[in-house]
Amino acid sequence: MSGNQAIVSGRKINLRNALASGEVQEYTWLISGSGSVTIESGVPTAGSKTVSVNLK
C-alpha cells in the first residue's frame, strides 16, 4: 500500500491453518485512498497468487 492509502477495516495479514476439502475462507478489507493495491495469497505446498486491484 502506498502513503495515500489506509486500511479502515480488516487485517493487513491473515494467517490460518490448512483448509479442509471443500472448505472456503473469505476475507474483506475496506481501504481508504486511490491508486491500486496488491493482494497476495499463498501456501508453501501450492505456491502463491497475486492480484492487483484498482481503488475507485
Gaussian input, Z-matrix of N, CA and C with variables (Angstrom, degrees):
# hf/3-21g

backbone

0 1
 N
 C     1     B1
 C     2     B2     1     A1
 N     3     B3     2     A2     1     D1
 C     4     B4     3     A3     2     D2
 C     5     B5     4     A4     3     D3
 N     6     B6     5     A5     4     D4
 C     7     B7     6     A6     5     D5
 C     8     B8     7     A7     6     D6
 N     9     B9     8     A8     7     D7
 C    10    B10     9     A9     8     D8
 C    11    B11    10    A10     9     D9
 N    12    B12    11    A11    10    D10
 C    13    B13    12    A12    11    D11
 C    14    B14    13    A13    12    D12
 N    15    B15    14    A14    13    D13
 C    16    B16    15    A15    14    D14
 C    17    B17    16    A16    15    D15
 N    18    B18    17    A17    16    D16
 C    19    B19    18    A18    17    D17
 C    20    B20    19    A19    18    D18
 N    21    B21    20    A20    19    D19
 C    22    B22    21    A21    20    D20
 C    23    B23    22    A22    21    D21
 N    24    B24    23    A23    22    D22
 C    25    B25    24    A24    23    D23
 C    26    B26    25    A25    24    D24
 N    27    B27    26    A26    25    D25
 C    28    B28    27    A27    26    D26
 C    29    B29    28    A28    27    D27
 N    30    B30    29    A29    28    D28
 C    31    B31    30    A30    29    D29
 C    32    B32    31    A31    30    D30
 N    33    B33    32    A32    31    D31
 C    34    B34    33    A33    32    D32
 C    35    B35    34    A34    33    D33
 N    36    B36    35    A35    34    D34
 C    37    B37    36    A36    35    D35
 C    38    B38    37    A37    36    D36
 N    39    B39    38    A38    37    D37
 C    40    B40    39    A39    38    D38
 C    41    B41    40    A40    39    D39
 N    42    B42    41    A41    40    D40
 C    43    B43    42    A42    41    D41
 C    44    B44    43    A43    42    D42
 N    45    B45    44    A44    43    D43
 C    46    B46    45    A45    44    D44
 C    47    B47    46    A46    45    D45
 N    48    B48    47    A47    46    D46
 C    49    B49    48    A48    47    D47
 C    50    B50    49    A49    48    D48
 N    51    B51    50    A50    49    D49
 C    52    B52    51    A51    50    D50
 C    53    B53    52    A52    51    D51
 N    54    B54    53    A53    52    D52
 C    55    B55    54    A54    53    D53
 C    56    B56    55    A55    54    D54
 N    57    B57    56    A56    55    D55
 C    58    B58    57    A57    56    D56
 C    59    B59    58    A58    57    D57
 N    60    B60    59    A59    58    D58
 C    61    B61    60    A60    59    D59
 C    62    B62    61    A61    60    D60
 N    63    B63    62    A62    61    D61
 C    64    B64    63    A63    62    D62
 C    65    B65    64    A64    63    D63
 N    66    B66    65    A65    64    D64
 C    67    B67    66    A66    65    D65
 C    68    B68    67    A67    66    D66
 N    69    B69    68    A68    67    D67
 C    70    B70    69    A69    68    D68
 C    71    B71    70    A70    69    D69
 N    72    B72    71    A71    70    D70
 C    73    B73    72    A72    71    D71
 C    74    B74    73    A73    72    D72
 N    75    B75    74    A74    73    D73
 C    76    B76    75    A75    74    D74
 C    77    B77    76    A76    75    D75
 N    78    B78    77    A77    76    D76
 C    79    B79    78    A78    77    D77
 C    80    B80    79    A79    78    D78
 N    81    B81    80    A80    79    D79
 C    82    B82    81    A81    80    D80
 C    83    B83    82    A82    81    D81
 N    84    B84    83    A83    82    D82
 C    85    B85    84    A84    83    D83
 C    86    B86    85    A85    84    D84
 N    87    B87    86    A86    85    D85
 C    88    B88    87    A87    86    D86
 C    89    B89    88    A88    87    D87
 N    90    B90    89    A89    88    D88
 C    91    B91    90    A90    89    D89
 C    92    B92    91    A91    90    D90
 N    93    B93    92    A92    91    D91
 C    94    B94    93    A93    92    D92
 C    95    B95    94    A94    93    D93
 N    96    B96    95    A95    94    D94
 C    97    B97    96    A96    95    D95
 C    98    B98    97    A97    96    D96
 N    99    B99    98    A98    97    D97
 C   100   B100    99    A99    98    D98
 C   101   B101   100   A100    99    D99
 N   102   B102   101   A101   100   D100
 C   103   B103   102   A102   101   D101
 C   104   B104   103   A103   102   D102
 N   105   B105   104   A104   103   D103
 C   106   B106   105   A105   104   D104
 C   107   B107   106   A106   105   D105
 N   108   B108   107   A107   106   D106
 C   109   B109   108   A108   107   D107
 C   110   B110   109   A109   108   D108
 N   111   B111   110   A110   109   D109
 C   112   B112   111   A111   110   D110
 C   113   B113   112   A112   111   D111
 N   114   B114   113   A113   112   D112
 C   115   B115   114   A114   113   D113
 C   116   B116   115   A115   114   D114
 N   117   B117   116   A116   115   D115
 C   118   B118   117   A117   116   D116
 C   119   B119   118   A118   117   D117
 N   120   B120   119   A119   118   D118
 C   121   B121   120   A120   119   D119
 C   122   B122   121   A121   120   D120
 N   123   B123   122   A122   121   D121
 C   124   B124   123   A123   122   D122
 C   125   B125   124   A124   123   D123
 N   126   B126   125   A125   124   D124
 C   127   B127   126   A126   125   D125
 C   128   B128   127   A127   126   D126
 N   129   B129   128   A128   127   D127
 C   130   B130   129   A129   128   D128
 C   131   B131   130   A130   129   D129
 N   132   B132   131   A131   130   D130
 C   133   B133   132   A132   131   D131
 C   134   B134   133   A133   132   D132
 N   135   B135   134   A134   133   D133
 C   136   B136   135   A135   134   D134
 C   137   B137   136   A136   135   D135
 N   138   B138   137   A137   136   D136
 C   139   B139   138   A138   137   D137
 C   140   B140   139   A139   138   D138
 N   141   B141   140   A140   139   D139
 C   142   B142   141   A141   140   D140
 C   143   B143   142   A142   141   D141
 N   144   B144   143   A143   142   D142
 C   145   B145   144   A144   143   D143
 C   146   B146   145   A145   144   D144
 N   147   B147   146   A146   145   D145
 C   148   B148   147   A147   146   D146
 C   149   B149   148   A148   147   D147
 N   150   B150   149   A149   148   D148
 C   151   B151   150   A150   149   D149
 C   152   B152   151   A151   150   D150
 N   153   B153   152   A152   151   D151
 C   154   B154   153   A153   152   D152
 C   155   B155   154   A154   153   D153
 N   156   B156   155   A155   154   D154
 C   157   B157   156   A156   155   D155
 C   158   B158   157   A157   156   D156
 N   159   B159   158   A158   157   D157
 C   160   B160   159   A159   158   D158
 C   161   B161   160   A160   159   D159
 N   162   B162   161   A161   160   D160
 C   163   B163   162   A162   161   D161
 C   164   B164   163   A163   162   D162
 N   165   B165   164   A164   163   D163
 C   166   B166   165   A165   164   D164
 C   167   B167   166   A166   165   D165

   B1=1.4427
   B2=1.5223
   B3=1.3054
   B4=1.4656
   B5=1.5212
   B6=1.3228
   B7=1.4537
   B8=1.5136
   B9=1.3442
   B10=1.4727
   B11=1.5281
   B12=1.3429
   B13=1.4592
   B14=1.5288
   B15=1.3290
   B16=1.4581
   B17=1.5183
   B18=1.3238
   B19=1.4611
   B20=1.5223
   B21=1.3379
   B22=1.4590
   B23=1.5257
   B24=1.3331
   B25=1.4595
   B26=1.5246
   B27=1.3197
   B28=1.4564
   B29=1.5178
   B30=1.3102
   B31=1.4577
   B32=1.5259
   B33=1.3310
   B34=1.4567
   B35=1.5304
   B36=1.3281
   B37=1.4683
   B38=1.5157
   B39=1.3250
   B40=1.4640
   B41=1.5214
   B42=1.3245
   B43=1.4634
   B44=1.5231
   B45=1.3202
   B46=1.4555
   B47=1.5142
   B48=1.3228
   B49=1.4581
   B50=1.5252
   B51=1.3223
   B52=1.4627
   B53=1.5284
   B54=1.3295
   B55=1.4613
   B56=1.5238
   B57=1.3021
   B58=1.4602
   B59=1.5255
   B60=1.3045
   B61=1.4591
   B62=1.5260
   B63=1.3299
   B64=1.4484
   B65=1.5255
   B66=1.3303
   B67=1.4608
   B68=1.5253
   B69=1.3270
   B70=1.4595
   B71=1.5262
   B72=1.3236
   B73=1.4617
   B74=1.5179
   B75=1.3198
   B76=1.4636
   B77=1.5238
   B78=1.3221
   B79=1.4610
   B80=1.5192
   B81=1.3254
   B82=1.4553
   B83=1.5194
   B84=1.3304
   B85=1.4559
   B86=1.5213
   B87=1.3082
   B88=1.4607
   B89=1.5177
   B90=1.3368
   B91=1.4616
   B92=1.5143
   B93=1.3251
   B94=1.4622
   B95=1.5199
   B96=1.3306
   B97=1.4582
   B98=1.5065
   B99=1.3259
   B100=1.4587
   B101=1.5193
   B102=1.3229
   B103=1.4633
   B104=1.5116
   B105=1.3252
   B106=1.4580
   B107=1.5193
   B108=1.3264
   B109=1.4599
   B110=1.5216
   B111=1.3221
   B112=1.4482
   B113=1.5178
   B114=1.3224
   B115=1.4640
   B116=1.5190
   B117=1.3355
   B118=1.4600
   B119=1.5238
   B120=1.3218
   B121=1.4516
   B122=1.5176
   B123=1.3284
   B124=1.4471
   B125=1.5098
   B126=1.3248
   B127=1.4568
   B128=1.5225
   B129=1.3337
   B130=1.4607
   B131=1.5251
   B132=1.3282
   B133=1.4629
   B134=1.5187
   B135=1.3314
   B136=1.4652
   B137=1.5218
   B138=1.3266
   B139=1.4571
   B140=1.5177
   B141=1.3236
   B142=1.4635
   B143=1.5211
   B144=1.3101
   B145=1.4649
   B146=1.5203
   B147=1.3203
   B148=1.4582
   B149=1.5220
   B150=1.3325
   B151=1.4588
   B152=1.5395
   B153=1.3203
   B154=1.4511
   B155=1.5211
   B156=1.3420
   B157=1.4536
   B158=1.5219
   B159=1.3241
   B160=1.4574
   B161=1.5196
   B162=1.3352
   B163=1.4613
   B164=1.5075
   B165=1.3207
   B166=1.4652
   B167=1.4916
   A1=108.26
   A2=115.52
   A3=120.19
   A4=110.40
   A5=116.30
   A6=122.29
   A7=115.01
   A8=118.10
   A9=119.66
   A10=112.30
   A11=118.05
   A12=121.88
   A13=109.62
   A14=116.03
   A15=121.49
   A16=109.44
   A17=116.95
   A18=121.53
   A19=107.76
   A20=116.67
   A21=122.66
   A22=109.64
   A23=117.14
   A24=120.93
   A25=108.98
   A26=115.74
   A27=121.65
   A28=109.69
   A29=116.18
   A30=121.95
   A31=110.39
   A32=117.13
   A33=121.50
   A34=110.72
   A35=117.35
   A36=122.46
   A37=108.69
   A38=116.50
   A39=123.01
   A40=108.41
   A41=117.18
   A42=121.95
   A43=108.29
   A44=116.03
   A45=120.08
   A46=110.01
   A47=115.91
   A48=121.03
   A49=109.53
   A50=116.15
   A51=122.01
   A52=111.43
   A53=115.46
   A54=121.85
   A55=109.53
   A56=116.66
   A57=120.99
   A58=109.01
   A59=116.28
   A60=120.98
   A61=110.11
   A62=117.50
   A63=123.02
   A64=114.53
   A65=117.17
   A66=120.32
   A67=110.29
   A68=115.93
   A69=122.60
   A70=108.67
   A71=116.63
   A72=121.62
   A73=107.87
   A74=116.88
   A75=121.41
   A76=109.55
   A77=115.94
   A78=122.30
   A79=108.50
   A80=116.61
   A81=121.00
   A82=109.92
   A83=115.62
   A84=122.86
   A85=108.62
   A86=115.41
   A87=121.99
   A88=105.10
   A89=116.21
   A90=121.62
   A91=109.34
   A92=115.80
   A93=122.56
   A94=108.39
   A95=117.03
   A96=120.64
   A97=111.62
   A98=115.39
   A99=121.04
   A100=108.66
   A101=115.15
   A102=120.46
   A103=110.43
   A104=116.95
   A105=120.20
   A106=110.13
   A107=115.36
   A108=122.85
   A109=107.60
   A110=116.44
   A111=122.44
   A112=109.02
   A113=116.36
   A114=122.85
   A115=107.21
   A116=116.04
   A117=120.53
   A118=109.44
   A119=116.10
   A120=122.77
   A121=107.83
   A122=116.93
   A123=117.71
   A124=113.76
   A125=114.30
   A126=123.17
   A127=108.05
   A128=117.77
   A129=120.17
   A130=114.16
   A131=117.93
   A132=120.57
   A133=114.67
   A134=118.38
   A135=120.26
   A136=113.56
   A137=119.01
   A138=120.79
   A139=111.98
   A140=115.20
   A141=119.19
   A142=110.96
   A143=114.70
   A144=123.03
   A145=107.43
   A146=117.14
   A147=122.83
   A148=108.97
   A149=115.57
   A150=120.37
   A151=107.70
   A152=116.83
   A153=122.60
   A154=108.80
   A155=116.82
   A156=122.35
   A157=108.78
   A158=117.31
   A159=121.64
   A160=109.47
   A161=116.35
   A162=120.71
   A163=109.90
   A164=117.20
   A165=121.91
   A166=110.25
   D1=146.60
   D2=-178.95
   D3=-93.14
   D4=178.22
   D5=-176.29
   D6=-63.68
   D7=-24.58
   D8=-178.75
   D9=-94.38
   D10=14.75
   D11=-179.05
   D12=-122.48
   D13=145.97
   D14=178.01
   D15=-145.31
   D16=141.74
   D17=174.99
   D18=-80.43
   D19=118.20
   D20=179.01
   D21=-84.85
   D22=-41.77
   D23=174.92
   D24=-145.20
   D25=152.02
   D26=-176.59
   D27=102.01
   D28=158.92
   D29=-179.77
   D30=-97.29
   D31=141.93
   D32=-179.69
   D33=-65.08
   D34=-40.31
   D35=179.36
   D36=-124.61
   D37=130.81
   D38=177.64
   D39=-121.49
   D40=119.26
   D41=176.96
   D42=-112.94
   D43=139.59
   D44=178.13
   D45=-151.65
   D46=164.27
   D47=176.63
   D48=-74.95
   D49=174.27
   D50=-177.60
   D51=-59.21
   D52=146.68
   D53=174.61
   D54=-82.45
   D55=143.05
   D56=174.04
   D57=-74.42
   D58=163.62
   D59=179.01
   D60=-56.92
   D61=125.86
   D62=179.22
   D63=82.25
   D64=-4.01
   D65=-179.50
   D66=-78.51
   D67=147.53
   D68=-179.25
   D69=-126.29
   D70=141.92
   D71=175.20
   D72=-128.14
   D73=131.11
   D74=-178.76
   D75=-117.63
   D76=137.67
   D77=176.39
   D78=-125.15
   D79=143.67
   D80=177.32
   D81=-132.01
   D82=151.15
   D83=177.94
   D84=-137.27
   D85=146.91
   D86=169.80
   D87=-115.19
   D88=117.08
   D89=-174.93
   D90=-118.86
   D91=127.48
   D92=177.08
   D93=-93.42
   D94=134.00
   D95=177.73
   D96=135.98
   D97=-168.22
   D98=179.65
   D99=-137.24
   D100=172.82
   D101=-177.72
   D102=98.45
   D103=-145.55
   D104=-179.78
   D105=-131.36
   D106=153.59
   D107=175.10
   D108=-124.47
   D109=152.84
   D110=178.74
   D111=-111.58
   D112=130.66
   D113=178.24
   D114=-112.75
   D115=129.77
   D116=179.27
   D117=-124.42
   D118=134.98
   D119=176.78
   D120=-130.44
   D121=139.69
   D122=-179.55
   D123=-167.38
   D124=164.88
   D125=175.21
   D126=-138.62
   D127=149.46
   D128=-177.82
   D129=-59.56
   D130=-33.16
   D131=-175.50
   D132=-86.27
   D133=-16.34
   D134=-175.02
   D135=-124.85
   D136=-5.52
   D137=-179.60
   D138=93.85
   D139=-163.06
   D140=-176.95
   D141=-136.19
   D142=163.47
   D143=178.54
   D144=-131.92
   D145=134.35
   D146=179.63
   D147=-122.26
   D148=137.70
   D149=177.68
   D150=-136.01
   D151=140.89
   D152=177.72
   D153=-103.52
   D154=134.29
   D155=-177.84
   D156=-121.16
   D157=128.70
   D158=176.52
   D159=-87.00
   D160=125.16
   D161=178.49
   D162=-81.94
   D163=143.81
   D164=179.73
   D165=-114.93

